[in-house]
Amino acid sequence: YSTLFGLFLSAFAFIMTSQYIETGRADFDASLINYAIDLSDHLSDDKSFQIILTVPSSERKKAFPFVLSQTYYAVRSIQGETLLKSHKEFPFHEIPYNASLPLKTDYTHRHLSFDAGKDSYRAVNLKVTSAGREVILQVATSFNSVLDRERNIKLITYVMVPLLIVISSVFAFIIAGNVKRHIKNLMDIANSIAASNLSKRVPELDTEDDVAELSRTLNNLLDRLEKSFKGQENFVANASHQLNTPLAIIKGELDVLESKDRSPEEHQKFLKSLRECVS
């Protein structure tokens, strides 16, 4: 039962972990798209029709599940030409882009993941309109913190939880086996007790558990049975003693009656004497 409960608990933990990871990624993507929408409100054109993006200081005061210093942006034309990039240097070549996707009429944004060396990034491509033309605003940020958190959660759920369940199951088997051994010993001793050895008792354990209580209950039962059997033996002995005296008298009277011929009056006298012995 302990192992079966552990298996159900593990399955529940796996499901909850998967849901937590999925929800965490969805929240991260939602925050990333919201940040990209905030940036899109500050896109503008200069006199030479060059796109300008000025990140307001108010954005740095907001709470995001990513570090703004590790967040980069770029603006592309629908065809994929880079029109603007972050002032800080990219730690990667460029944010991936597929020019065929924005041509779809139902395209609004698209999340994607990519690796740059040992680091992982999450990006969003957002179609916006600036100065009457459609462009793609790309925002990418480090995804390492999310992956590290997911690895820690998976380590706890997929390794520590099963390990703890295995350990608890082993202890449960040991405890159950110890209890079963004590119960088997009690059963063997109880089965060996008969009317001839009612003074025998099962060993009482020092532990304050159900097995110890069972051993005390069995010994109390044997005490009552022994007293009951001794009471029956005393009754039989007393009854036998009480019967021996009248029987001896009756036997003596019969011997005297048969010793010689008797008259009817003497027979009646002997019968009266016998009735007095048994009354």
N, C-alpha and C positions, 0 to 999 in steps of 0.2 A: 504494500500500500504506500509506503514511503517513496519507493522508486517510481511508482505510477504517478503519485502526486508531483514528484520532481519533474517527470516528463511533461506533464500538463503545464507546470510552472515554466519550464524551459520554452515550450511552444508559445506560451503567452508572452514571455519576455522577448522572444524573437520577433513576434508580431508587433509588439509595442515599440521595439527598437527600430524596426523597418518604418513604422508610421512616424516615429520621432525624426528619423533621418529625412524622410520624404517631406515632412512638414517644415523641418529646418531649412532644407534647400529651397522650398517654395517661398518661405519668408525671406531668405537671402535674395532670391531672384526678384521678389516684389520690391524689396528695398533698393535693389540695383536699378530696376526700371523706374522707380520713383525718383531716384537721384538723376537718372538720365533725362527724365521729363523736366525736372527742375533746371537742369543745364540747358535744355532746348529752349526754355523761355528767355535765355540770355544770348541767343544767337542773333547776329545782326550783320549787315554789310557796310563796308566803308565806302568812300567815294569811288574807289576803283572796283567796286563790286566784289571785294575780297571778304570772305566770311570771317567774322570776329566772334570769339567766345570769351567773355569775361566771367570768371567764376566769382560770384559775390562772396564776401566774407561771412555772410549769414549761413552759407552752406556748411562752413566749418564748425558752426555751433550746434548743428543737428547731430543726433545720435544715429549712426549707421552700424550694421553688423560687419563692417569692413573698415580698413584704415584708409583715410583719404590720401595720405601721403603715398600709398601704394596703389592709387587709382589713377588711371590714364584714360584720355579720350582722344578721339580723332573724328574728323568730319570728311565724308567721302561723297562724291557724286554718285548718282544711281549706277553709273557705268563702272565705278570702282576707283576713280581718280581721287587721290588724297588731296583735300582742300585745306585741311588744318590739322595740326597735331598739338598735343600738350607741350608746354614750354619745357618740361623736364624730359630727360632722355628716357625712351622706352627700354626696359630690361629685356625686351624681345624685339624681333625684327619688325613685326607689325601685327595689328589685330586681324585675325582671319576674316575674310570677306568673300561672299559668294554673290556675284553681280546678278545672277539669274533669279534669285529669290525675291528681291525688292520689286521686280517687274510684275509680280502677281498683284492683282487688284485688291485682294484681301490681306495683303501683307501689312502688318503694323509694327511688329518687333519680333526679334528672335534671340533667344539665349543660346550660348554655346560655351563650351569649355575647351581649353587648350593648355598645353604645357610649354614652358620655356626653361630649359635646363632642368633643375631640380624643383622648380616652383610650378604651381598650378594656378591657372587664372580662370575666372568666370567673366564672360562679357555679354553685352546686349547690343544688338543693332536696332536702332530706333529710326523709323522713317518720319521726318519732320519737313515742314515747309518753311523756307527762309527766303525772304525777298521774292516771293512768287515762284520759287523753284524748289523741287523736292530734293532733299539730301538725306544722307544716312549718318546719324550721330552714333558713334561707337564709344561705349564706355566699358573699360575692363579693369578688374581689381583682383587682388590676390585672393585665392581660394584656400590657402594653406590652413588658416585657422579653422575653417569649417571641416576640412578633411582630417585635421588632427583631432578635433572633437569627435568626429564620427569614428575614427580609429579607436579612441579611448572607450567610447560607448560600446563598440563591437567587441573590444577586448573584455570588457566587464560582462557583456551579455553572452558572447559566444564561448568564452573561456572560463571566466570566474564563476558564473552562475552554474554551468554544468559541473565544474570542479567541486563547488560547494555542495551540489546535489549528490554527487558521487560520494563525497566524504560523509555527508549526513546519512546516505543510504547504507554505507559500510557500518557506521556506528549503530544505525537502526537494526541491521542484521545481527551485529554482535550482541546488542542488548536483547533483541528478540530471542536469539539462540541461547543466551544465558537464562532468560526467563523460562524458555521451553525446557531447558535441561533441569532446572529446579522443579518445574511442574511434573516432568517425567519421573524424577526421583520421588516426589510426593506420591504419585500414582503407584509406583512400584511398591513402596512401603505400605500404602493403604491397601493394596491388593493382597499383600502378604499377611495382613492382620485377620485373624479368625477368632472364634469363641475361645480357643485354647490359649491365645496370647493377647488378650485384650489390654494388657498392661503396656504393650508396646506403643510407642508414640513416634510421630513423624518429626524430623528435626525442624525447629523453629529458626527462621532467619532473623538476623539483626537489622536488616533493612526495613524501612518503613514504606513498604509498597504492597501491592495487591497479593503477591505471592506469599509474603510474610503473613498477611492477614488470613490467607487461605490456610496456611499451615496451623495457625492458632485456632482457626475455626474447626479444622479436622481434629485437633487434639481435644478441643472442648466437646466435640461430638463423641470421641472415643471415651472421654471421662464419663459422660452420661450413659453410654452403652455399658461401660464396665460396672457402674453403679447399679444399672438395671439388671444386668446378668447376676451380679452378686446378690441382689435382692431376691431374684428368682431362686438362686441356689439355697439361700437361707430359708426361704419359704418351703422349698421341697424338703430340706433337712428337718425343719420343725414339724412339717406335716407327717413325715415318715416316723419321727420320734413319737408324735402323738398317736399314730395308728398302731405302733408296735405294742403298746400296753393293752389296749382292748383286744387285739388279736391274740395276744398271749393268754389273756384271761379266757377268751372264747375257746382257744385250743385246749386249755386246762379243763374247762368245764366239759368239753366234748370227750376228752380222755376219761374223765371220771364217769360220765354218762355211759360210756361203752365198756367200762370195766366189769359190769355185771348186768344181769337183767333187772329192769326197773319197772315199777308199777306205773299206771297212767298218772297217778298223783305226782310221782317223782318226775315223770316226763314234763308235766306241766310246771313243776317247780324249776326244772332246769331251763325250760323255755323262757320263763319269766326272768330268770337270772341273766340269760343271754340278751334279752331285750334291754335290760338295764345297762348292759355293757356297751351296747351300740347307741343308746339314747343320750 
